[in-house]
Amino acid sequence: MKQNRVSIYFILFIIITLTVMFVVGLYSSYKYISTKKTMIDDVKYKSSITLSKLNNNIKDFILSYSAYEYNNLIFNEMNNQNVIAIIVNDYKMAEITGDKSFFSGKIRDERGLIIDYNGDSKSHRELISNSSYSSELYIFDDVGNQIGKIIMYNSDKEIKKKLSEIIEDNIKNVIFLSIFMTIFLFIAIRYFLLKYIFNIVKELENRNEDGIPLKFLSTDGPKEISNLSKTINEMIESIKASNTQLNELKERLLLAWDGVNDGIWDWNIKKDEAYFSKNWKSIIGYEEDELENSPKSFFDHIHEDDRELIKNHLEKHFQNPEKNPYSLEVRLRCKDGSYKWVLTRGKASLDENHNPTRMVGSHTDITARKEFERVLEEQKEQFETIFNYSKDGLAILDLQSNFLEFNDSYLNMTGFTREELLTKSCIGLSMPEDIESAKKVMSEVLENGSLVNFEKACVVKDEKIIITNMSLALLPDKKRIIISAKDVTDRKLIESQSKLASMGEMIGNIAHQWRQPLSAISTIASGIKVRSEFGAITTQDEILSDMDTIIEQTQYLSKTIDDFRNFIREGERKSDIFISTVIDKTFSILNSTIVNNNINVIINKNDDIKIDGYENELIQAFINIINNAKDALKEVENDDDKLLFIDTKVIKDEFIISIKDSAGGINEDILDKIFEPYFTTKHKSVGTGIGLSMVYQIITDHHNAKIKAFNESYKYNGKVYKGARFDIVFKID
């Protein structure tokens, strides 16, 4: 054992002091060198920027012999205190003066004032010679001839000043840190090192029933701690001869068996005895004293169908425990007669004759997992059934939109064989004009996880073109995408027919609305012509008045054209629109047909909301409903009884638009069919049955609203009427 150990106080003092001095010195040197380099590089960089800037601006002044002007520019660039002088050698002025060179510029004198440079001044030359850094740049005219040179001289006063400050700061830091760390040394020893010594004393008081400390202490370290630890360890040596360790291990094992959730079993094969832990028994619903600790308690509870399985596994395991591990899932009968799934695992030990003597293992309750697997298998079967037999086309893609799997509906929709479709991609089937939008949709699905109601045109088997409505979702593995697709080619045809029908109606409305203004324009023009022929035009005011009337009528015609153009314009994007505005535009379009059929329109816009929707589609929906009412009201004989009501109101969290007429209502037998495609009560020459079907689609699919139709009796001006009523309901967020 070493004698005369050095005190820990001295060791810590030396280590901390040397470390502080080395680290601070190393850091100071690095900071000094890096700061010096940075400041020099900064001076060079600013000089190059200034020269480049002056070069661009001075060239024209040299060519125009304007030394005074570029001296002003130089003066503006002298604001940097590091700049001693900026001098220009003007070759053009030298040619005029007949000298070899012509120097002009600015210089900072000993007082720091910026003055004109004088090449003949000795003091100026000395100032320049004392510069620490200079840079120059030649000036060229537009054809590449040298017309001058700019020279900049810089001082290193600021750099030296900054570096001196760094040295002073480093010295202060070394002194401060050395003092601080030295003080910290003694505080650390007093309040931290001695604290551990006091803890050792406390541990000595923590003894077992025999009065022996419970653990050894290390003898490494300084002299004081080493001597103390040696004395303590001599006392602990007696523990090696005690059987306390064996009792502790036994207790620890029993606690571990009862502490884990698994059931522990110990089978003494030679004596045909067994031990089952408390948890082993509780798994199958027994209290600890309700089940005998015997191998029979296990084998009698095994499900009849699993007994042969366990027997075979045990026999195989006993032949070679290392090569044939014992682990299998079986069912055990519970106390209440039900069965639980358990994972039974264990390992046997063999004697010298390779006969099993003992086997220890565990039981884990896996009933919940097995139930989850059963439910998962059922869900898998359900998904496969839905996938295979769904009327909608379903397909699974990789992240590049290549087809991985699909059902028969999708295959039939495209017309390809299975082998052909597996070689294609969803984006690849898109029409050329839809490819970019299809790629954007794929990106959006990868980013947001899903997307619904995406329509695109696809080129399928035999170059056939179909229009599909798709919904896409990213599967949980984040590596595949499932799509649900419908062939909506026929529906798009219906939309086109409906749009054409609406346009035909619109053209008729325009014709009605144009008759009166055109008649007025024709009458005024004819009147002017007749009066002109007979010399009856008396004043200029009469002509101006007639012209104003013609202008007023033409503006009305222009507004009618704008209304028509705005209606037929395709609106691909949703926008914020007010329902009251949609109603106003609808009746602006239908004004003439309403007037020509002597229909009395009563509009009560009690409330209004702003929605995110398609304005033209909503106008088309309103037009279809009102046109149906108009056709029905034509049959009403008395013009005073031709009524059409438009009401808007908010009830709780719903905004309701009601459109009702006084035409007697819809036949109750067909009321629930009116929104079906191609259903109509009109003669085939009058109606196609696509109007209300389109209305339903526009309201429900495109605007997430509801529409319902019913008959209603009501009183107006003291008289009872009956008619059809359509309610369009928007949810208010």
VOGU-3710 file (C-alpha; in Angstrom, 3 decimals, decimal comma):
1> mkqnrvsiyf> 0,000/0,000/0,000  1,288/3,473/-0,855  2,391/5,689/1,996  2,598/9,507/2,238  -0,219/10,122/-0,203  -0,647/13,658/-1,458  -3,598/15,552/0,006  -6,642/15,884/-2,165  -6,697/19,639/-1,534  -3,335/20,033/-3,249
11> ilfiiitltv> -4,214/17,689/-6,138  -7,448/19,516/-6,956  -5,776/22,911/-6,691  -3,008/21,970/-9,156  -5,372/20,307/-11,650  -7,929/23,131/-11,706  -5,350/25,920/-11,888  -3,395/24,310/-14,748  -6,588/23,420/-16,630  -7,974/26,962/-16,366
21> mfvvglyssy> -4,702/28,515/-17,475  -4,358/26,120/-20,419  -7,979/26,427/-21,640  -8,187/30,203/-21,244  -4,755/30,641/-22,844  -5,686/28,402/-25,756  -9,009/30,175/-26,230  -7,353/33,600/-25,978  -4,806/32,703/-28,636  -7,496/31,385/-30,918
31> kyistkktmi> -9,671/34,452/-30,402  -6,713/36,787/-31,019  -5,688/35,089/-34,272  -9,230/34,617/-35,613  -10,256/38,195/-34,743  -7,154/39,621/-36,398  -7,765/37,568/-39,552  -11,468/38,492/-39,612  -10,771/42,209/-39,245  -8,095/42,164/-41,965
41> ddvkykssit> -10,391/40,208/-44,277  -13,160/42,699/-43,522  -10,921/45,622/-44,429  -9,931/43,930/-47,685  -13,531/43,082/-48,491  -14,793/46,605/-47,809  -11,894/48,022/-49,848  -12,761/45,824/-52,839  -16,439/46,814/-52,568  -15,571/50,500/-52,355
51> lsklnnnikd> -13,139/50,298/-55,300  -15,651/48,407/-57,401  -18,362/50,918/-56,562  -16,106/53,874/-57,374  -14,920/52,205/-60,574  -18,507/52,020/-61,852  -19,229/55,664/-60,989  -15,917/57,431/-61,753  -15,470/56,133/-65,317  -17,958/58,592/-66,816
61> filsysayey> -16,532/61,505/-64,833  -12,999/60,770/-66,073  -14,226/60,592/-69,653  -15,981/63,929/-69,155  -12,904/65,438/-67,401  -14,934/66,080/-64,233  -12,309/65,630/-61,527  -14,351/67,706/-59,127  -17,327/65,360/-59,420  -15,458/62,145/-58,718
71> nnlifnemnn> -13,653/63,835/-55,798  -17,095/64,330/-54,261  -17,777/60,602/-54,689  -14,453/59,798/-53,040  -15,308/62,092/-50,134  -18,519/60,097/-49,509  -16,541/56,847/-49,331  -14,109/58,235/-46,684  -16,607/57,752/-43,818  -14,799/54,525/-42,795
81> qnviaiivnd> -12,176/55,520/-40,170  -9,842/52,761/-41,406  -9,459/54,489/-44,791  -6,414/56,828/-44,930  -6,686/57,938/-48,554  -8,399/57,234/-51,868  -6,391/58,540/-54,847  -7,219/58,482/-58,557  -4,527/58,573/-61,271  -6,526/60,285/-64,063
91> ykmaeitgdk> -4,875/59,507/-67,427  -7,305/61,780/-69,296  -6,486/64,846/-67,205  -2,801/63,994/-67,548  -3,187/64,219/-71,328  -4,711/67,690/-70,978  -2,071/68,951/-68,537  0,731/67,307/-70,490  2,013/65,452/-67,424  2,822/61,775/-67,140
101> sffsgkirde> 0,199/61,411/-64,426  -2,504/63,398/-62,732  -3,284/62,431/-59,126  -6,336/63,662/-57,258  -8,428/62,366/-54,381  -8,939/62,662/-50,649  -6,676/61,967/-47,654  -7,240/61,945/-43,877  -4,709/64,159/-42,073  -3,239/63,729/-38,563
111> rgliidyngd> -6,328/65,307/-37,002  -8,640/62,925/-38,854  -9,980/65,614/-41,208  -10,641/64,674/-44,838  -8,765/67,021/-47,210  -7,771/67,073/-50,880  -4,731/64,968/-51,709  -1,594/66,810/-52,822  1,015/64,589/-54,439  3,710/67,165/-53,797
121> skshrelisn> 3,027/67,271/-50,025  5,621/65,439/-47,972  3,201/64,939/-45,078  0,692/63,369/-47,443  3,307/60,974/-48,745  4,300/60,037/-45,172  0,658/59,337/-44,262  0,331/57,034/-47,251  3,636/55,281/-46,517  2,366/54,481/-42,970
131> ssysselyif> -0,735/52,662/-44,267  -0,976/48,975/-43,345  -2,839/47,855/-46,436  -3,420/49,261/-49,915  -5,375/48,067/-52,932  -5,763/49,388/-56,441  -8,119/48,906/-59,400  -7,661/49,992/-63,034  -10,421/51,939/-64,774  -11,334/51,084/-68,369
141> ddvgnqigki> -13,508/52,873/-70,881  -16,247/51,113/-72,887  -13,786/49,842/-75,520  -11,315/48,450/-72,960  -8,708/51,248/-72,848  -7,152/52,153/-69,497  -8,241/55,637/-68,504  -7,129/55,660/-64,896  -6,397/53,843/-61,665  -7,914/53,985/-58,160
151> imynsdkeik> -5,687/53,388/-55,139  -7,035/52,969/-51,574  -4,841/53,112/-48,451  -6,062/51,688/-45,121  -4,870/52,056/-41,528  -4,549/49,261/-38,944  -5,236/51,511/-35,941  -8,669/50,018/-35,323  -7,315/46,472/-35,684  -4,503/47,138/-33,196
161> kklseiiedn> -6,931/48,786/-30,806  -9,328/45,818/-30,966  -6,513/43,283/-30,529  -5,182/45,197/-27,516  -8,636/45,056/-25,971  -8,749/41,276/-26,541  -5,359/40,796/-24,826  -6,488/42,906/-21,859  -9,759/40,963/-21,588  -7,912/37,627/-21,700
171> iknviflsif> -5,558/38,646/-18,917  -8,508/39,741/-16,803  -10,326/36,468/-17,542  -7,310/34,344/-16,551  -6,948/36,213/-13,274  -10,672/36,101/-12,511  -11,154/32,437/-13,392  -8,036/31,362/-11,496  -9,232/33,133/-8,345  -12,795/31,868/-8,787
181> mtiflfiair> -11,801/28,241/-9,407  -9,360/28,261/-6,476  -12,103/29,451/-4,143  -14,485/26,931/-5,690  -11,932/24,175/-4,986  -12,062/24,630/-1,232  -15,833/25,090/-1,215  -16,227/21,893/-3,260  -14,048/19,928/-0,863  -15,904/21,248/2,168
191> yfllkyifni> -19,455/20,926/0,933  -19,188/18,079/-1,581  -16,276/15,787/-0,808  -16,776/15,750/2,947  -20,470/15,205/2,350  -19,683/11,785/0,856  -17,555/10,950/3,870  -20,513/11,748/6,099  -22,618/9,492/3,897  -20,139/6,670/4,495
201> vkelenrned> -20,692/7,110/8,205  -24,439/6,847/7,658  -23,974/3,686/5,596  -22,049/2,154/8,467  -25,161/2,584/10,575  -27,187/0,751/7,904  -26,467/-2,796/9,101  -28,238/-6,139/8,998  -29,487/-7,990/12,027  -25,954/-9,281/12,617
211> giplkflstd> -24,577/-5,741/12,816  -22,598/-6,033/9,558  -22,619/-3,256/6,879  -24,496/-4,275/3,765  -21,934/-3,396/1,013  -18,228/-2,835/0,266  -16,623/0,547/-0,380  -13,944/1,257/-3,001  -10,294/1,715/-1,827  -9,306/3,805/-4,863
221> gpkeisnlsk> -8,757/7,559/-4,541  -6,722/9,967/-2,408  -5,078/9,001/0,880  -7,855/10,133/3,215  -10,703/8,329/1,398  -8,575/5,210/0,792  -7,718/4,761/4,479  -11,316/5,243/5,528  -12,605/2,764/2,915  -9,996/0,153/3,990
231> tinemiesik> -11,239/0,219/7,566  -14,875/-0,155/6,475  -14,149/-3,018/4,055  -12,394/-4,977/6,791  -15,671/-4,976/8,661  -17,680/-6,120/5,591  -15,391/-9,142/5,032  -17,392/-11,109/7,586  -20,435/-11,066/5,248  -18,759/-13,630/2,970
241> asntqlnelk> -19,114/-16,245/5,708  -22,783/-15,504/6,359  -25,751/-17,356/4,880  -27,729/-14,130/4,766  -27,016/-13,856/1,051  -28,808/-17,139/0,390  -31,903/-16,016/2,283  -31,975/-12,742/0,365  -31,765/-14,531/-2,986  -34,612/-16,829/-2,036
251> erlllawdgv> -36,796/-13,932/-0,963  -35,938/-12,000/-4,118  -36,977/-14,948/-6,295  -40,337/-15,317/-4,566  -41,031/-11,591/-4,873  -40,146/-11,687/-8,565  -42,525/-14,577/-9,184  -45,408/-12,752/-7,545  -44,442/-9,372/-8,977  -44,615/-10,227/-12,676
261> ndgiwdwnik> -47,917/-10,485/-14,574  -46,981/-13,883/-15,974  -47,771/-17,058/-14,081  -44,644/-18,985/-12,980  -44,561/-22,758/-12,686  -41,917/-25,185/-11,415  -42,314/-28,870/-12,232  -40,198/-31,470/-10,389  -40,516/-34,246/-12,942  -38,822/-36,982/-10,908
271> kdeayfsknw> -40,962/-36,409/-7,799  -44,061/-35,503/-9,859  -44,499/-32,313/-7,839  -45,255/-28,807/-9,015  -45,379/-25,228/-7,810  -47,731/-22,635/-9,316  -47,378/-18,956/-8,463  -50,285/-16,838/-7,324  -50,552/-15,177/-10,745  -50,541/-18,568/-12,509
281> ksiigyeede> -53,686/-19,530/-10,635  -55,351/-16,132/-10,985  -55,042/-16,277/-14,801  -57,638/-19,064/-14,860  -59,729/-17,520/-12,084  -58,531/-19,354/-8,944  -57,401/-18,000/-5,599  -54,028/-19,189/-4,333  -55,520/-21,773/-1,930  -58,183/-23,051/-4,370
291> lenspksffd> -55,877/-25,031/-6,660  -53,549/-27,849/-5,653  -49,843/-27,510/-6,429  -49,724/-30,633/-8,565  -48,963/-31,363/-12,250  -52,508/-32,735/-12,443  -53,862/-29,172/-11,907  -52,315/-28,143/-15,203  -52,974/-31,177/-17,374  -56,631/-31,475/-16,237
301> hiheddreli> -57,335/-27,871/-17,324  -55,975/-28,216/-20,860  -58,541/-27,988/-23,641  -59,226/-31,424/-25,094  -58,083/-30,365/-28,571  -54,718/-29,116/-27,233  -53,651/-32,087/-25,060  -52,009/-34,042/-27,866  -50,232/-30,882/-29,023  -48,679/-30,314/-25,576
311> knhlekhfqn> -47,711/-33,974/-25,229  -45,841/-33,915/-28,567  -44,049/-30,664/-27,724  -42,927/-31,948/-24,319  -41,577/-35,192/-25,765  -39,664/-33,315/-28,443  -38,305/-30,810/-25,907  -37,104/-33,531/-23,497  -35,020/-35,042/-26,329  -32,982/-31,845/-26,790
321> peknpyslev> -34,018/-28,728/-24,751  -31,497/-26,501/-26,519  -32,489/-27,458/-30,055  -36,243/-27,837/-29,477  -37,492/-24,946/-27,289  -40,813/-25,423/-25,518  -43,176/-22,581/-26,508  -46,758/-22,894/-27,762  -50,217/-21,367/-27,466  -52,943/-23,466/-25,801
331> rlrckdgsyk> -56,327/-23,066/-24,117  -56,871/-23,603/-20,385  -60,253/-24,056/-18,723  -61,067/-21,383/-16,161  -62,902/-21,783/-12,886  -66,154/-20,485/-14,472  -65,921/-23,023/-17,315  -64,727/-20,581/-19,977  -61,369/-20,960/-21,716  -58,404/-18,606/-21,889
341> wvltrgkasl> -55,538/-18,609/-24,340  -52,098/-18,788/-22,718  -48,584/-18,779/-24,109  -46,750/-21,524/-22,194  -42,959/-21,495/-22,227  -40,348/-23,370/-20,274  -37,036/-25,220/-20,230  -36,136/-28,620/-18,799  -32,887/-29,749/-17,184  -31,561/-33,263/-17,876
351> denhnptrmv> -29,525/-35,645/-15,728  -26,421/-37,517/-16,863  -28,617/-40,087/-18,576  -30,443/-37,350/-20,532  -33,636/-37,867/-18,591  -35,653/-34,778/-17,603  -35,466/-33,985/-13,906  -36,963/-30,511/-13,602  -38,697/-27,945/-15,760  -39,404/-24,269/-15,005
361> gshtditark> -41,508/-21,933/-17,130  -44,224/-19,317/-17,364  -47,760/-18,728/-18,604  -48,753/-15,472/-20,334  -52,420/-14,591/-20,783  -52,814/-13,899/-24,545  -56,639/-14,058/-24,679  -56,918/-10,374/-25,589  -54,333/-10,765/-28,339  -56,082/-13,829/-29,775
371> efervleeqk> -59,410/-11,988/-29,703  -57,789/-9,044/-31,475  -56,351/-11,401/-34,094  -59,809/-12,947/-34,558  -61,428/-9,518/-35,002  -58,588/-8,484/-37,314  -59,127/-11,611/-39,426  -62,871/-10,904/-39,600  -62,196/-7,310/-40,639  -59,748/-8,557/-43,234
381> eqfetifnys> -62,378/-10,919/-44,635  -64,956/-8,114/-44,614  -62,556/-5,781/-46,409  -61,736/-8,441/-48,993  -65,459/-9,079/-49,527  -66,167/-5,353/-49,944  -63,108/-4,935/-52,146  -63,940/-7,874/-54,402  -67,700/-7,420/-54,711  -68,161/-3,639/-54,499
391> kdglaildlq> -69,993/-2,079/-57,435  -67,568/0,827/-57,257  -64,146/0,347/-58,778  -61,519/-0,110/-56,048  -57,782/-0,203/-56,654  -54,579/-0,078/-54,642  -51,626/1,930/-55,981  -48,032/2,435/-54,976  -46,788/5,971/-54,323  -45,959/6,384/-58,044
401> snflefndsy> -49,634/5,537/-58,898  -48,763/2,113/-60,380  -51,556/-0,444/-59,982  -50,885/-3,136/-57,366  -54,369/-4,619/-56,897  -57,947/-3,920/-58,021  -61,392/-5,478/-57,953  -63,456/-6,754/-60,884  -65,549/-3,549/-60,993  -62,433/-1,462/-61,610
411> lnmtgftree> -61,204/-3,963/-64,178  -64,556/-3,927/-66,017  -64,647/-0,123/-65,925  -61,306/0,081/-67,771  -61,841/-2,915/-70,064  -58,242/-4,112/-69,591  -57,209/-7,609/-68,619  -55,623/-8,079/-65,211  -52,175/-8,522/-66,754  -52,562/-5,358/-68,845
421> lltkscigls> -53,722/-3,164/-65,946  -50,860/-4,311/-63,713  -48,442/-2,760/-66,223  -50,116/0,678/-66,087  -50,409/3,595/-63,685  -53,413/5,669/-62,675  -51,725/8,887/-63,818  -50,706/7,191/-67,069  -54,374/6,505/-67,915  -55,223/10,217/-67,590
431> mpediesakk> -56,030/12,354/-70,585  -53,044/14,602/-71,445  -54,830/17,709/-70,171  -55,563/16,001/-66,816  -52,074/14,619/-66,118  -50,797/17,650/-64,190  -53,932/17,850/-62,029  -53,653/14,089/-61,357  -50,055/14,556/-60,178  -51,122/17,398/-57,885
441> vmsevlengs> -53,860/15,198/-56,434  -51,321/12,441/-55,664  -49,106/15,004/-53,895  -52,066/16,297/-51,882  -53,006/12,762/-50,805  -49,427/12,117/-49,652  -49,475/15,384/-47,704  -53,007/15,370/-46,230  -53,838/11,652/-46,230  -56,967/11,747/-48,391
451> lvnfekacvv> -58,950/13,556/-51,076  -62,548/13,112/-52,237  -64,527/13,841/-55,403  -61,702/14,287/-57,894  -62,871/14,025/-61,476  -60,687/13,335/-64,481  -60,949/11,853/-67,965  -59,212/8,520/-68,558  -58,165/6,724/-71,734  -58,970/3,029/-71,250
461> kdekiiitnm> -59,141/-0,063/-73,445  -59,429/0,533/-77,214  -58,799/4,294/-76,707  -62,215/4,687/-75,086  -62,557/7,830/-72,976  -64,444/7,709/-69,682  -64,915/10,315/-66,959  -64,284/9,038/-63,440  -65,034/10,452/-60,006  -62,357/9,314/-57,554
471> slallpdkkr> -61,746/9,403/-53,827  -58,226/8,571/-52,629  -56,776/7,727/-49,206  -53,291/6,896/-47,955  -53,198/3,472/-46,305  -51,764/3,158/-42,744  -48,444/1,746/-43,987  -47,839/5,087/-45,810  -46,609/3,093/-48,805  -49,867/2,492/-50,691
481> iiisakdvtd> -52,921/4,447/-51,787  -56,464/3,091/-52,165  -58,817/4,717/-54,649  -62,565/4,377/-55,120  -63,672/5,269/-58,639  -67,025/5,654/-60,357  -67,702/5,963/-64,065  -69,646/9,246/-64,248  -69,512/9,622/-68,018  -73,314/9,396/-68,260
491> rkliesqskl> -73,740/11,857/-65,410  -71,439/14,375/-67,090  -73,579/13,991/-70,211  -76,613/14,825/-68,083  -74,832/17,913/-66,785  -74,033/19,035/-70,319  -77,649/18,502/-71,414  -78,866/20,449/-68,407  -76,467/23,281/-69,155  -77,597/23,393/-72,791
501> asmgemigni> -81,221/23,381/-71,682  -80,499/26,278/-69,320  -78,687/28,137/-72,088  -81,665/27,635/-74,404  -83,906/29,040/-71,720  -81,493/31,933/-71,292  -81,490/32,769/-75,006  -85,280/32,870/-74,929  -85,152/35,190/-71,923  -82,713/37,486/-73,671
511> ahqwrqplsa> -84,933/37,629/-76,757  -87,869/38,697/-74,555  -85,797/41,277/-72,686  -84,357/42,781/-75,863  -87,712/43,355/-77,637  -88,731/46,430/-75,665  -85,389/48,340/-75,781  -84,887/47,447/-79,458  -88,426/48,656/-80,199  -87,729/51,900/-78,314
521> istiasgikv> -84,441/52,468/-80,224  -86,176/51,746/-83,557  -89,048/54,145/-82,759  -86,700/56,979/-81,733  -84,478/56,476/-84,799  -87,517/56,408/-87,117  -88,893/59,563/-85,483  -85,610/61,397/-85,962  -85,470/60,314/-89,621  -89,074/61,412/-90,338
531> rsefgaittq> -88,599/64,782/-88,651  -85,351/65,248/-90,504  -87,012/64,555/-93,872  -89,792/67,052/-93,139  -87,497/69,578/-91,530  -89,334/69,260/-88,232  -86,271/69,084/-85,961  -86,396/72,320/-84,054  -83,766/72,270/-81,295  -80,494/70,605/-80,382
541> deilsdmdti> -82,013/69,663/-77,011  -84,545/67,390/-78,695  -81,766/65,485/-80,483  -79,720/65,168/-77,249  -82,751/63,896/-75,359  -83,380/61,219/-78,010  -79,712/60,230/-77,960  -79,793/59,868/-74,142  -82,767/57,539/-74,453  -80,964/55,428/-77,071
551> ieqtqylskt> -77,827/55,255/-74,849  -79,943/54,207/-71,867  -81,550/51,400/-73,890  -78,184/50,169/-75,278  -76,739/50,066/-71,736  -79,662/47,874/-70,729  -78,878/45,569/-73,680  -75,204/45,462/-72,659  -76,138/44,533/-69,081  -78,278/41,686/-70,408
561> iddfrnfire> -75,296/40,350/-72,383  -73,066/40,569/-69,270  -75,611/38,618/-67,213  -75,733/35,910/-69,889  -71,934/35,750/-70,236  -71,398/35,508/-66,459  -73,937/32,690/-66,227  -72,470/30,491/-68,960  -68,867/31,081/-67,856  -67,443/27,931/-66,257
571> gerksdifis> -66,518/28,438/-62,586  -63,891/25,901/-61,624  -63,094/27,348/-58,216  -65,227/28,038/-55,202  -65,492/31,573/-53,902  -67,199/33,476/-51,106  -70,727/34,387/-52,262  -73,814/35,827/-50,600  -77,104/33,963/-51,104  -78,975/37,268/-51,586
581> tvidktfsil> -76,654/38,079/-54,518  -77,348/34,687/-56,116  -81,107/35,301/-55,817  -80,811/38,786/-57,360  -78,777/37,480/-60,314  -81,223/34,618/-60,849  -84,208/36,973/-61,196  -82,170/39,375/-63,315  -81,813/36,489/-65,784  -85,424/35,312/-65,479
591> nstivnnnin> -87,069/38,736/-65,373  -88,585/38,662/-68,847  -89,986/35,131/-68,604  -91,542/35,990/-65,219  -93,116/39,161/-66,619  -94,308/37,535/-69,869  -96,097/34,804/-67,896  -97,729/37,323/-65,539  -96,226/35,693/-62,448  -96,265/37,680/-59,208
601> viinknddik> -92,965/37,210/-57,371  -92,808/37,949/-53,635  -89,227/37,958/-52,263  -88,651/38,148/-48,501  -84,879/38,185/-47,857  -85,122/38,257/-44,067  -81,604/36,884/-43,500  -78,461/36,383/-45,554  -75,266/34,341/-45,253  -71,958/34,066/-47,058
611> idgyeneliq> -70,918/30,583/-48,212  -67,960/29,034/-50,011  -69,589/27,836/-53,231  -70,034/27,919/-57,001  -72,157/30,936/-57,910  -73,115/29,849/-61,428  -74,126/26,374/-60,265  -76,413/27,805/-57,579  -77,967/30,195/-60,133  -78,589/27,220/-62,437
621> afiniinnak> -80,202/25,292/-59,561  -82,511/28,192/-58,704  -83,385/28,677/-62,397  -84,360/25,001/-62,741  -86,636/25,137/-59,689  -88,250/28,435/-60,765  -88,703/27,230/-64,368  -90,579/24,186/-63,068  -92,796/26,510/-61,035  -93,271/28,768/-64,077
631> dalkevendd> -94,371/25,798/-66,247  -96,868/24,759/-63,573  -98,173/28,328/-63,081  -98,915/28,616/-66,812  -101,877/26,307/-66,165  -103,373/28,712/-63,593  -106,158/30,665/-65,365  -106,351/33,739/-63,141  -103,188/35,869/-63,412  -103,738/37,202/-59,882
641> dkllfidtkv> -103,344/33,656/-58,556  -99,962/33,069/-60,244  -97,764/33,456/-57,159  -94,098/32,635/-56,541  -92,574/33,161/-53,070  -88,864/33,324/-52,198  -88,061/33,431/-48,463  -84,738/33,302/-46,598  -84,425/32,851/-42,847  -82,132/31,516/-40,147
651> ikdefiisik> -83,507/28,923/-37,730  -81,056/27,881/-35,003  -77,899/26,756/-36,842  -79,509/26,455/-40,304  -80,043/28,921/-43,151  -83,176/28,015/-45,170  -84,163/29,208/-48,659  -87,825/28,438/-49,431  -89,220/28,541/-52,989  -92,961/27,863/-53,284
661> dsagginedi> -95,671/28,465/-55,851  -99,470/28,452/-56,043  -99,834/25,891/-58,864  -101,570/23,168/-56,809  -98,552/21,070/-55,818  -96,850/17,892/-57,040  -98,664/14,568/-57,295  -97,995/12,752/-54,002  -97,402/9,471/-55,867  -94,305/10,860/-57,567
671> ldkifepyft> -93,102/13,342/-54,968  -90,319/11,031/-53,739  -89,021/10,443/-57,299  -88,629/13,991/-58,602  -84,864/14,136/-57,887  -84,159/10,927/-59,802  -82,311/11,272/-63,154  -84,561/11,319/-66,230  -87,776/11,301/-64,181  -90,246/13,864/-65,528
681> tkhksvgtgi> -93,999/14,413/-65,562  -93,797/16,529/-68,717  -94,122/15,408/-72,301  -90,768/14,260/-73,755  -90,819/17,231/-76,124  -90,949/19,589/-73,120  -88,832/18,040/-70,394  -85,891/15,656/-70,112  -86,064/14,958/-66,390  -82,518/16,156/-65,795
691> glsmvyqiit> -83,278/19,552/-64,179  -84,169/18,548/-60,618  -81,610/15,736/-60,658  -78,938/18,326/-61,413  -80,359/20,612/-58,708  -80,030/17,811/-56,170  -76,434/17,125/-57,167  -75,459/20,815/-57,093  -76,992/21,382/-53,659  -75,907/18,179/-51,902
701> dhhnakikaf> -72,648/17,107/-53,551  -71,139/20,454/-54,503  -72,320/22,577/-51,546  -72,780/20,044/-48,722  -76,351/21,270/-48,176  -79,783/19,608/-48,167  -82,857/20,006/-50,368  -86,362/18,672/-49,789  -89,648/19,058/-51,674  -93,187/18,853/-50,344
711> nesykyngkv> -96,652/20,309/-50,894  -97,945/23,101/-48,684  -101,261/24,917/-48,206  -101,012/28,541/-47,098  -103,040/31,761/-46,985  -102,110/34,926/-48,882  -104,174/38,114/-49,016  -107,065/36,317/-47,339  -107,128/33,488/-49,895  -105,940/29,868/-49,434
721> ykgarfdivf> -103,472/28,467/-51,955  -101,707/25,151/-52,399  -98,413/24,601/-54,169  -95,060/22,873/-54,281  -92,362/24,045/-51,867  -88,604/23,471/-52,127  -86,435/24,082/-49,036  -82,659/24,416/-49,488  -80,870/24,153/-46,130  -77,296/25,288/-45,460
731> kid> -75,590/24,412/-42,168  -74,217/27,467/-40,349  -70,803/26,810/-38,803
//
